């Protein structure tokens, strides 16, 4: 089993144990035994149980983020349909990951490291900006001053619904909730404009958020460039010894070149990137790099 496949196997095993036995009741040794690896192998990938559960949470959030990005890029939706689909996707995410979210809210109590806090902030900010942008598309430019406020209210209501479901076990029909949220946005926008209320989230806050996201994006691009360089160096160092290996080596080099070109493009084609990462699957030494790139680029490995 390739190194990254083993890491994902440990993660999947840990998630199953956390959900079935509880976070506190599960030990690193339990995870190692269930995954059929040594305790040292678990610590090779993760420094603690907190590290494991945080990785699970980040990967789970990454799934919904990729879905939202695909919806926002889908031109077959009109602005209302796009926002409606995003809300539906988020509600489905809440239900599908209910046990994990209950675990995070009620039991884990993560002592977040600075790196974890930074990643949590980045995930929240990019999600909030995506909602703000979807609200802006939905309402149009006449309500630009309040798009962030409306996006914030929309997010707050979804978070409230999430807590309502987890804490009080109250179910609200999905379609009813979505139509309620859309109506809230539709009616609040004109009301805020008519009252000429000052925005709650002013330009200073939005500029600060954009700077922080830009900083995160710059860091992400540097990490992608570093990974691509490592992959290219690995491929360049390979010395084929026969004609068949030469052919495979040429395919590997071409694959990496196409991958680099798409990653450096202003509008990367995710389908091409996904295909190139799939082509690298046969090279075990690149397994971990593939996983890291898929996360940073927001594409699902196939």
KOLGU-916367 format. One record per residue (C-alpha): residue in one letter; z, x, y. Coordinates in Angstrom, 3 decimals. Layout:
# KOLGU-916367
REC resn       up     east    north
REC    a        Z        X        Y
...
//
This chain:
# KOLGU-916367
REC resn       up     east    north
REC    x    0.000    0.000    0.000
REC    x   -1.022    1.397    3.399
REC    x    1.767    2.272    5.825
REC    x    1.102   -0.619    8.190
REC    x    0.663   -3.068    5.310
REC    x    4.080   -1.963    4.053
REC    x    5.552   -2.514    7.522
REC    x    4.104   -6.021    7.675
REC    x    5.387   -6.685    4.161
REC    x    8.898   -5.649    5.244
REC    x    8.610   -7.917    8.305
REC    x    7.462  -10.909    6.248
REC    x   10.239  -10.325    3.717
REC    x   12.866  -10.011    6.454
REC    x   11.650  -13.188    8.143
REC    x   11.949  -15.153    4.899
REC    x   15.463  -13.831    4.328
REC    x   16.575  -14.508    7.905
REC    x   15.310  -18.091    7.696
REC    x   16.790  -18.792    4.258
REC    x   20.102  -16.875    4.437
REC    x   20.684  -16.439    8.157
REC    x   20.445  -13.385   10.378
REC    x   24.073  -12.277   10.144
REC    x   24.266  -12.764    6.372
REC    x   21.176  -10.624    5.747
REC    x   21.615   -6.852    5.522
REC    x   19.062   -4.055    5.695
REC    x   19.778   -3.430    2.015
REC    x   18.965   -7.087    1.237
REC    x   15.633   -6.676    3.015
REC    x   14.860   -3.442    1.182
REC    x   15.699   -4.948   -2.195
REC    x   13.623   -8.092   -1.593
REC    x   10.673   -6.038   -0.298
REC    x   10.988   -3.643   -3.249
REC    x   11.249   -0.609   -0.975
REC    x   14.020    1.854   -0.268
REC    x   16.522    1.309    2.528
REC    x   15.174    4.475    4.104
REC    x   11.669    2.967    4.120
REC    x   12.942    0.039    6.189
REC    x   14.539    2.438    8.667
REC    x   11.261    4.359    8.799
REC    x    9.756    1.383   10.662
REC    x   12.768   -0.284   12.296
REC    x   15.950    1.069   13.823
REC    x   18.028   -2.082   13.239
REC    x   18.011   -5.761   12.295
REC    x   17.678   -6.547   16.002
REC    x   14.556   -4.415   16.093
REC    x   13.135   -6.347   13.122
REC    x   13.834   -9.830   14.504
REC    x   12.472   -8.831   17.914
REC    x    9.250   -7.593   16.310
REC    x    8.977  -10.888   14.438
REC    x    9.442  -12.799   17.708
REC    x    6.870  -10.654   19.535
REC    x    4.269  -11.054   16.798
REC    x    4.876  -14.806   16.677
REC    x    4.443  -15.050   20.448
REC    x    1.295  -12.966   20.119
REC    x   -0.253  -15.623   17.898
REC    x    0.161  -18.413   20.462
REC    x   -0.923  -16.095   23.273
REC    x   -4.213  -15.354   21.495
REC    x   -4.724  -19.078   20.960
REC    x   -4.096  -19.840   24.639
REC    x   -6.464  -17.074   25.723
REC    x   -9.175  -18.460   23.445
REC    x   -8.665  -21.951   24.907
REC    x   -8.867  -20.652   28.472
REC    x  -12.127  -18.866   27.637
REC    x  -13.651  -21.891   25.879
REC    x  -16.209  -23.415   28.248
REC    x  -16.544  -26.549   26.126
REC    x  -13.285  -27.852   27.648
REC    x  -13.156  -29.426   31.088
REC    x  -10.100  -28.417   33.193
REC    x   -8.035  -31.418   32.069
REC    x   -8.971  -30.924   28.431
REC    x   -8.135  -27.233   28.658
REC    x   -4.638  -27.843   30.006
REC    x   -4.117  -30.630   27.478
REC    x   -5.130  -28.317   24.621
REC    x   -2.794  -25.568   25.857
REC    x    0.122  -28.008   25.954
REC    x   -0.754  -29.238   22.473
REC    x   -0.903  -25.653   21.188
REC    x    2.511  -24.857   22.662
REC    x    4.109  -27.977   21.205
REC    x    2.627  -27.179   17.784
REC    x    4.028  -23.648   18.121
REC    x    7.504  -25.084   18.793
REC    x    7.373  -27.233   15.670
REC    x    5.784  -24.620   13.407
REC    x    8.374  -21.989   14.383
REC    x   11.344  -24.287   14.720
REC    x   13.524  -22.476   12.178
REC    x   12.811  -19.079   13.727
REC    x   13.559  -20.359   17.223
REC    x   16.790  -21.995   16.027
REC    x   17.771  -18.639   14.558
REC    x   17.013  -16.815   17.813
REC    x   18.861  -19.370   19.949
REC    x   21.882  -20.100   17.786
REC    x   22.641  -16.983   15.766
REC    x   20.910  -13.766   16.697
REC    x   22.230  -13.112   20.197
REC    x   20.019  -10.071   20.636
REC    x   21.440   -7.134   22.529
REC    x   18.137   -6.352   24.194
REC    x   17.190   -2.762   24.910
REC    x   15.450   -1.924   28.192
REC    x   12.135   -1.840   26.322
REC    x   12.799   -5.260   24.773
REC    x   13.757   -6.707   28.155
REC    x   10.574   -5.338   29.717
REC    x    8.439   -6.803   26.940
REC    x   10.221  -10.175   27.169
REC    x    9.620  -10.269   30.930
REC    x    5.960   -9.359   30.472
REC    x    5.429  -12.102   27.890
REC    x    7.091  -14.690   30.102
REC    x    5.186  -13.650   33.220
REC    x    1.792  -13.655   31.568
REC    x    2.507  -17.050   30.026
REC    x    3.625  -18.454   33.385
REC    x    0.533  -17.081   35.114
REC    x   -1.720  -18.624   32.449
REC    x   -0.074  -22.016   33.024
REC    x   -0.368  -21.631   36.812
REC    x   -4.067  -20.818   36.469
REC    x   -4.630  -23.785   34.157
REC    x   -2.894  -26.089   36.643
REC    x   -5.096  -24.660   39.410
REC    x   -8.227  -25.385   37.365
REC    x   -6.944  -28.894   36.638
REC    x   -6.052  -29.920   40.191
REC    x   -8.586  -27.900   42.163
REC    x   -8.244  -25.725   45.250
REC    x   -6.715  -28.458   47.441
REC    x   -3.306  -27.790   45.867
REC    x   -3.338  -23.987   45.735
REC    x   -0.074  -23.684   47.687
REC    x    1.827  -25.494   44.936
REC    x    0.063  -24.421   41.731
REC    x    2.843  -21.971   40.874
REC    x    5.517  -24.606   41.560
REC    x    3.740  -27.129   39.360
REC    x    3.224  -24.529   36.656
REC    x    6.906  -23.638   36.852
REC    x    7.909  -27.315   36.538
REC    x    5.543  -27.734   33.609
REC    x    7.026  -24.710   31.868
REC    x   10.567  -25.853   32.617
REC    x    9.893  -29.270   31.101
REC    x    8.399  -27.697   27.978
REC    x   11.405  -25.377   27.696
REC    x   13.654  -28.416   28.136
REC    x   11.805  -30.260   25.383
REC    x   12.148  -27.174   23.201
REC    x   15.927  -27.050   23.740
REC    x   16.169  -30.811   23.247
REC    x   14.490  -30.468   19.873
REC    x   16.575  -27.488   18.765
REC    x   20.000  -28.565   20.005
REC    x   19.912  -32.354   19.689
REC    x   17.234  -32.721   17.018
REC    x   15.374  -35.313   19.103
REC    x   11.701  -35.795   18.287
REC    x    9.241  -36.922   20.962
REC    x    5.695  -37.947   19.932
REC    x    3.320  -35.123   20.854
REC    x    0.628  -37.274   22.471
REC    x    3.196  -39.141   24.542
REC    x    4.753  -35.910   25.750
REC    x    1.389  -34.355   26.675
REC    x    0.282  -37.399   28.663
REC    x    3.663  -37.483   30.420
REC    x    3.327  -33.823   31.413
REC    x   -0.247  -34.268   32.654
REC    x    0.754  -37.315   34.681
REC    x    3.633  -35.346   36.178
REC    x    1.221  -32.664   37.391
REC    x   -1.325  -35.207   38.655
REC    x    1.216  -37.159   40.693
REC    x    3.378  -34.272   41.921
REC    x    0.429  -32.326   43.331
REC    x   -0.644  -34.981   45.880
REC    x    3.001  -35.849   46.611
REC    x    3.848  -32.243   47.491
REC    x    0.782  -31.967   49.690
REC    x    1.510  -35.276   51.436
REC    x    5.100  -34.236   52.160
REC    x    3.934  -30.744   53.213
REC    x    6.890  -29.196   51.432
REC    x    7.116  -25.427   51.513
REC    x    6.333  -23.887   48.107
REC    x    9.382  -22.945   46.049
REC    x    7.612  -19.921   44.603
REC    x    6.188  -18.255   47.681
REC    x    3.561  -15.563   48.077
REC    x    6.162  -12.775   47.965
REC    x    7.243  -13.816   44.483
REC    x    3.649  -14.236   43.260
REC    x    2.648  -10.837   44.671
REC    x    5.643   -9.240   42.958
REC    x    4.739  -10.892   39.656
REC    x    1.137   -9.739   39.973
REC    x    2.271   -6.171   40.663
REC    x    4.533   -6.199   37.614
REC    x    1.778   -7.630   35.429
REC    x   -0.684   -5.113   36.826
REC    x    1.749   -2.340   35.950
REC    x    2.110   -3.740   32.431
REC    x   -1.678   -4.025   32.143
REC    x   -2.119   -0.423   33.268
REC    x    0.386    0.702   30.643
REC    x   -1.399   -1.405   28.008
REC    x   -4.768    0.173   28.840
REC    x   -3.277    3.654   28.605
REC    x   -1.822    2.821   25.179
REC    x   -5.211    1.495   24.035
REC    x   -6.964    4.630   25.315
REC    x   -4.402    6.813   23.526
REC    x   -4.907    4.969   20.242
REC    x   -8.693    5.174   20.525
REC    x   -8.414    8.905   21.181
REC    x   -6.250    9.358   18.075
REC    x   -8.738    7.364   15.993
REC    x  -11.668    9.378   17.359
REC    x   -9.863   12.660   16.722
REC    x   -9.094   11.639   13.153
REC    x  -12.749   10.736   12.529
REC    x  -14.045   13.944   14.148
REC    x  -11.756   16.039   11.968
REC    x  -13.173   14.573    8.758
REC    x  -15.520   16.934    6.875
REC    x  -17.852   15.112    4.469
REC    x  -18.619   17.064    1.302
REC    x  -21.510   15.005   -0.057
REC    x  -24.265   12.653    1.101
REC    x  -22.301    9.478    0.360
REC    x  -19.333   10.695    2.398
REC    x  -21.733   11.676    5.192
REC    x  -23.076    8.134    5.326
REC    x  -19.570    6.661    5.398
REC    x  -18.552    9.160    8.059
REC    x  -21.542    8.184   10.222
REC    x  -20.594    4.487    9.852
REC    x  -17.010    5.306   10.841
REC    x  -18.133    7.209   13.948
REC    x  -20.508    4.404   14.974
REC    x  -17.776    1.820   14.443
REC    x  -15.347    3.736   16.628
REC    x  -17.992    4.181   19.333
REC    x  -18.705    0.437   19.440
REC    x  -14.965   -0.306   19.465
REC    x  -14.403    2.083   22.383
REC    x  -17.313    0.599   24.333
REC    x  -15.946   -2.941   23.971
REC    x  -12.372   -1.923   24.789
REC    x  -13.556   -0.201   27.972
REC    x  -15.738   -3.154   28.994
REC    x  -14.724   -5.354   31.937
REC    x  -15.055   -8.372   29.616
REC    x  -14.428   -7.186   26.040
REC    x  -16.027   -9.268   23.293
REC    x  -13.108  -10.121   21.010
REC    x  -15.372  -11.073   18.110
REC    x  -16.986   -7.613   18.159
REC    x  -13.586   -5.922   18.464
REC    x  -12.262   -7.973   15.559
REC    x  -15.275   -6.994   13.483
REC    x  -14.913   -3.293   14.275
REC    x  -11.194   -3.327   13.454
REC    x  -12.063   -5.029   10.158
REC    x  -14.534   -2.216    9.446
REC    x  -11.709    0.309    9.812
REC    x   -9.648   -1.482    7.197
REC    x  -10.866    0.782    4.397
REC    x   -9.374    3.867    6.084
REC    x   -5.694    3.849    5.126
REC    x   -4.815    6.559    7.637
REC    x   -5.878    4.219   10.478
REC    x   -3.904    1.200    9.280
REC    x   -1.086    1.502   11.809
REC    x   -3.523    2.206   14.657
REC    x   -5.470   -0.947   13.715
REC    x   -2.321   -3.049   13.881
REC    x   -1.282   -1.616   17.233
REC    x   -4.749   -2.150   18.702
REC    x   -4.914   -5.724   17.446
REC    x   -1.623   -6.469   19.187
REC    x   -2.574   -4.755   22.450
REC    x   -6.025   -6.343   22.506
REC    x   -4.838   -9.823   21.508
REC    x   -7.055  -10.181   18.427
REC    x   -6.134  -11.184   14.910
REC    x   -6.771   -8.715   12.108
REC    x   -9.117   -9.928    9.371
//
